[in-house]
Amino acid sequence: MGVGRVGGVLAAALRNAGHPIVAASAVSDASVARAQSLLPDTPLVDPTAVVAASELVLLTVPDDALPGLVEGLVSADAIRPGQLVVHTSGAHGVAVLEPATRRGALPLALHPVMTFTGRPEDVVRLAGCSFGVTAPEPLRPIAEALVLEMGGEPEWVAEERRALYHAALANGANHLTTLVNESVELLARSGVEHPARMLAPLLGAALDNALRSGDLALTGPVSRGDAGTVAAHLRELRDVSPQALGAYIAMARLTADRALAAGLLKPEAAEALLDVLAEGSRP
């Protein structure tokens, strides 16, 4: 078990639920400090020693590092039959744990749908947090119990849908951060002194409305079919931020498609709007 931002928080949540944390792995100064804060008195040893000491092994490495870690633990004969091997990757289901499963381990994929700082307050934020869970049918009760003990809510994700599930989350959360920061920068360049303060109530309301009302919450020039306004946006972005231009056009096209399907945008207005977007995408 590594004491990264995710591993340390989940381990602390499991400890709070009554599970003893027998060992952890921490290499960097930051992870050692995190272990001292979240898991005081927990022995810090190398990864194979953590696995050897544990009935439940929590693997919290980045997505692309997970297959190699599993193979390495198996090659080192660290995995034993009956051991619960749990990873927290959103991109992977339980297939990535197949080398450990062949050794008799019990595989679970428990992905907390939350961003983590690695600080103690993250443990509190797990209350009501959804976990994307993939598990063999006989192990579903165990997976569900672990998530509930950490304060989360299990959402079952089929193995073959794991990549789509993760793409949806990344598209929403990661690209939202990019979108917000790009908007902050453009407002600053337009002369707004406090762009974050200006955006906060608008974006908070937009997010709340979207989650409550779906596409019926769409507002703005694209959903209204204001092609002239969109054309002005494209001209300005081409001069001020060419990097943002392509993203604006792509999102405007997707917004137009959704507004059409929701009945908010009339076909004739959509045609003019799409012509403007096509013209704006030309070099």
Phi and psi in degrees as a GROMACS rama.xvg file:
@    title "Ramachandran Plot"
@    xaxis  label "Phi"
@    yaxis  label "Psi"
@TYPE xy
-88.3376  149.512  GLY-2
-101.487  58.2449  VAL-3
-79.9464  -169.985  GLY-4
-61.5618  -38.0425  ARG-5
-82.5222  -49.188  VAL-6
-59.4845  -43.9462  GLY-7
-63.6471  -39.9428  GLY-8
-68.9119  -45.81  VAL-9
-65.7644  -37.9998  LEU-10
-63.1621  -40.9089  ALA-11
-64.1317  -38.2793  ALA-12
-65.7993  -40.7045  ALA-13
-67.3475  -38.0526  LEU-14
-62.2609  -42.2059  ARG-15
-62.135  -26.9261  ASN-16
-84.7987  -0.604105  ALA-17
106.563  3.78342  GLY-18
-89.1748  121.937  HIS-19
-69.428  134  PRO-20
-95.4654  105.506  ILE-21
-83.4974  -25.251  VAL-22
-167.546  158.823  ALA-23
-148.941  164.486  ALA-24
-116.617  128.974  SER-25
-143.233  124.337  ALA-26
-109.128  -51.9075  VAL-27
-75.7758  162.424  SER-28
-61.1095  -37.5767  ASP-29
-65.1408  -41.6526  ALA-30
-70.8083  -34.4919  SER-31
-64.1886  -43.2274  VAL-32
-64.2487  -38.7901  ALA-33
-64.7902  -40.3921  ARG-34
-62.7937  -41.3094  ALA-35
-64.151  -32.255  GLN-36
-80.5831  -46.0371  SER-37
-91.2126  -31.9668  LEU-38
-130.817  59.5142  LEU-39
-59.7287  142.545  PRO-40
72.9415  6.13106  ASP-41
-82.6788  127.05  THR-42
-61.5804  134.848  PRO-43
-104.355  115.297  LEU-44
-134.478  179.449  VAL-45
-74.728  160.494  ASP-46
-56.0918  -40.3727  PRO-47
-66.3235  -33.7285  THR-48
-69.4472  -34.9927  ALA-49
-60.5161  -47.649  VAL-50
-63.4826  -42.1419  VAL-51
-62.653  -29.5454  ALA-52
-90.5426  -7.45623  ALA-53
-111.146  143.24  SER-54
-85.9351  -29.8046  GLU-55
-122.88  121.464  LEU-56
-105.958  125.809  VAL-57
-108.131  114.331  LEU-58
-100.89  117.603  LEU-59
-126.527  39.4517  THR-60
-88.306  165.937  VAL-61
-58.1383  156.693  PRO-62
-49.6821  -51.5864  ASP-63
-71.8827  -18.7223  ASP-64
-86.5653  -13.921  ALA-65
-64.6622  -47.6781  LEU-66
-57.7048  -42.4812  PRO-67
-65.9029  -36.9509  GLY-68
-64.3357  -44.5145  LEU-69
-62.0063  -46.8027  VAL-70
-60.3509  -40.5308  GLU-71
-65.3913  -40.6485  GLY-72
-66.2066  -37.8007  LEU-73
-67.7813  -43.3824  VAL-74
-62.7593  -30.3128  SER-75
-85.132  5.00836  ALA-76
58.5836  32.8071  ASP-77
-84.9963  -22.5681  ALA-78
-88.2014  139.269  ILE-79
-129.825  157.794  ARG-80
-59.395  141.15  PRO-81
83.9302  -4.73695  GLY-82
-79.797  133.377  GLN-83
-78.3831  121.788  LEU-84
-115.455  114.624  VAL-85
-119.241  131.713  VAL-86
-118.135  161.716  HIS-87
-115.235  15.4959  THR-88
-72.0747  134.394  SER-89
-76.618  -29.8138  GLY-90
-77.3573  -22.8883  ALA-91
-109.839  148.48  HIS-92
-96.8432  -140.384  GLY-93
-93.592  -9.46142  VAL-94
-60.4318  -33.9675  ALA-95
-64.3103  -19.8247  VAL-96
-92.5395  8.26354  LEU-97
-54.1668  -41.582  GLU-98
-58.5315  -38.0423  PRO-99
-72.8608  -36.5577  ALA-100
-62.4868  -38.2942  THR-101
-62.8062  -23.5738  ARG-102
-86.4727  2.20142  ARG-103
97.7872  4.42699  GLY-104
-72.1423  159.995  ALA-105
-106.714  110.903  LEU-106
-91.5977  138.42  PRO-107
-139.726  143.031  LEU-108
-116.763  114.06  ALA-109
-125.467  101.923  LEU-110
-106.421  110.802  HIS-111
-75.0885  126.554  PRO-112
-87.4508  78.0174  VAL-113
-160.46  149.265  MET-114
-91.3582  146.25  THR-115
-124.35  141.839  PHE-116
-102.643  -18.2214  THR-117
84.6205  11.2622  GLY-118
-98.5201  161.935  ARG-119
-56.4746  -31.1346  PRO-120
-64.642  -20.0924  GLU-121
-62.9695  -30.3728  ASP-122
-62.2173  -39.9967  VAL-123
-66.9983  -35.851  VAL-124
-67.557  -15.081  ARG-125
-69.3159  -18.0421  LEU-126
-61.4259  116.244  ALA-127
82.0342  0.848722  GLY-128
-70.9332  135.193  CYS-129
-76.2569  144.093  SER-130
-119.224  128.605  PHE-131
-79.3202  112.864  GLY-132
-114.231  129.535  VAL-133
-127.732  129.048  THR-134
-157.577  149.729  ALA-135
-58.8051  148.577  PRO-136
-50.6817  -44.8652  GLU-137
-65.3985  -20.1462  PRO-138
-98.0302  0.0575492  LEU-139
-59.2619  -41.153  ARG-140
-60.8666  -36.5199  PRO-141
-67.3297  -45.3073  ILE-142
-59.7804  -45.3022  ALA-143
-62.2863  -43.3193  GLU-144
-62.6085  -42.564  ALA-145
-63.1591  -43.2732  LEU-146
-64.0411  -45.2747  VAL-147
-63.8437  -37.413  LEU-148
-64.2349  -30.7054  GLU-149
-82.4396  -0.64913  MET-150
92.5043  2.85891  GLY-151
-92.7776  179.996  GLY-152
-123.856  121.054  GLU-153
-75.4008  135.583  PRO-154
-122.715  120.55  GLU-155
-80.758  130.091  TRP-156
-123.93  124.039  VAL-157
-66.6487  147.995  ALA-158
-52.6527  -45.1615  GLU-159
-75.0005  -8.44158  GLU-160
-107.631  6.70375  ARG-161
-63.5151  -42.6565  ARG-162
-65.1175  -40.4001  ALA-163
-65.2009  -42.8906  LEU-164
-55.5588  -46.9498  TYR-165
-71.1442  -36.4781  HIS-166
-60.998  -39.7074  ALA-167
-62.8652  -43.0565  ALA-168
-67.1857  -44.6482  LEU-169
-64.1373  -40.0599  ALA-170
-63.1342  -39.1966  ASN-171
-75.9841  -54.2399  GLY-172
-79.4863  -50.5917  ALA-173
-68.6949  -44.9513  ASN-174
-72.5929  -25.1706  HIS-175
-62.4591  -42.4627  LEU-176
-60.8844  -44.6299  THR-177
-61.8378  -44.3849  THR-178
-62.7465  -44.6997  LEU-179
-63.2908  -47.271  VAL-180
-67.1685  -32.3632  ASN-181
-66.0942  -40.7282  GLU-182
-65.0488  -40.0489  SER-183
-59.4442  -44.6829  VAL-184
-65.4749  -42.3393  GLU-185
-66.5144  -38.077  LEU-186
-63.5963  -41.7872  LEU-187
-61.0093  -40.0027  ALA-188
-71.0258  -20.5736  ARG-189
-84.7259  -4.31713  SER-190
105.846  0.591922  GLY-191
-71.1622  129.355  VAL-192
-77.6336  -35.3974  GLU-193
-127.236  72.593  HIS-194
-63.3932  -38.2057  PRO-195
-64.3789  -41.8308  ALA-196
-63.8806  -36.2548  ARG-197
-67.0153  -41.2254  MET-198
-76.3056  -31.3992  LEU-199
-52.1347  -54.1262  ALA-200
-67.905  -34.5209  PRO-201
-65.2339  -49.4496  LEU-202
-70.971  -35.1794  LEU-203
-61.6027  -43.9162  GLY-204
-67.6564  -39.6929  ALA-205
-62.8398  -43.3576  ALA-206
-64.0221  -45.5144  LEU-207
-61.4915  -45.0439  ASP-208
-64.9143  -39.3808  ASN-209
-64.6937  -42.3217  ALA-210
-70.0278  -29.1935  LEU-211
-82.966  -39.8081  ARG-212
-118.83  -0.664328  SER-213
63.6356  -142.477  GLY-214
-67.536  -17.7018  ASP-215
-66.5728  -12.8931  LEU-216
-83.404  -5.82649  ALA-217
-61.1402  133.441  LEU-218
-135.816  178.675  THR-219
101.059  177.112  GLY-220
-64.2985  -33.3307  PRO-221
-68.1816  -48.1546  VAL-222
-68.1423  -22.9415  SER-223
-87.5177  -15.2884  ARG-224
80.9144  26.0992  GLY-225
-82.0692  80.2943  ASP-226
-63.5359  -35.0944  ALA-227
-63.5995  -41.0251  GLY-228
-65.3262  -43.7385  THR-229
-62.9004  -39.2338  VAL-230
-61.3159  -40.0775  ALA-231
-64.7289  -39.4112  ALA-232
-59.1462  -45.1458  HIS-233
-64.986  -39.9428  LEU-234
-62.7607  -43.8049  ARG-235
-68.0726  -43.4552  GLU-236
-64.8361  -35.2495  LEU-237
-60.7663  -36.0244  ARG-238
-82.6072  -39.0117  ASP-239
-92.2832  -41.1433  VAL-240
-147.901  79.4674  SER-241
-56.622  -29.9577  PRO-242
-63.5034  -35.2  GLN-243
-79.92  -18.8744  ALA-244
-60.4965  -49.431  LEU-245
-62.2633  -39.5221  GLY-246
-65.5875  -41.1714  ALA-247
-60.7164  -46.021  TYR-248
-63.5068  -45.0945  ILE-249
-61.9765  -44.4377  ALA-250
-69.87  -35.1212  MET-251
-65.3111  -39.5267  ALA-252
-64.4194  -43.6764  ARG-253
-65.6625  -39.4045  LEU-254
-63.3652  -41.9126  THR-255
-62.4077  -42.0535  ALA-256
-60.4135  -44.6804  ASP-257
-71.3242  -37.4653  ARG-258
-65.8021  -37.6812  ALA-259
-62.5029  -48.6737  LEU-260
-63.012  -30.6732  ALA-261
-85.198  -4.54011  ALA-262
80.7596  12.82  GLY-263
-86.8661  -27.5131  LEU-264
-114.674  125.56  LEU-265
-76.7029  145.789  LYS-266
-55.293  -39.352  PRO-267
-68.2888  -35.8207  GLU-268
-70.3016  -36.1654  ALA-269
-64.2877  -37.5729  ALA-270
-61.9652  -45.9122  GLU-271
-64.9158  -39.7461  ALA-272
-63.9991  -44.9386  LEU-273
-66.1614  -31.7263  LEU-274
-63.1915  -41.6456  ASP-275
-64.7066  -41.6262  VAL-276
-66.7546  -37.7826  LEU-277
-64.9186  -41.6659  ALA-278
-65.6773  -39.4456  GLU-279
-68.2777  -24.0509  GLY-280
-83.1801  -8.53321  SER-281
-76.9826  144.874  ARG-282
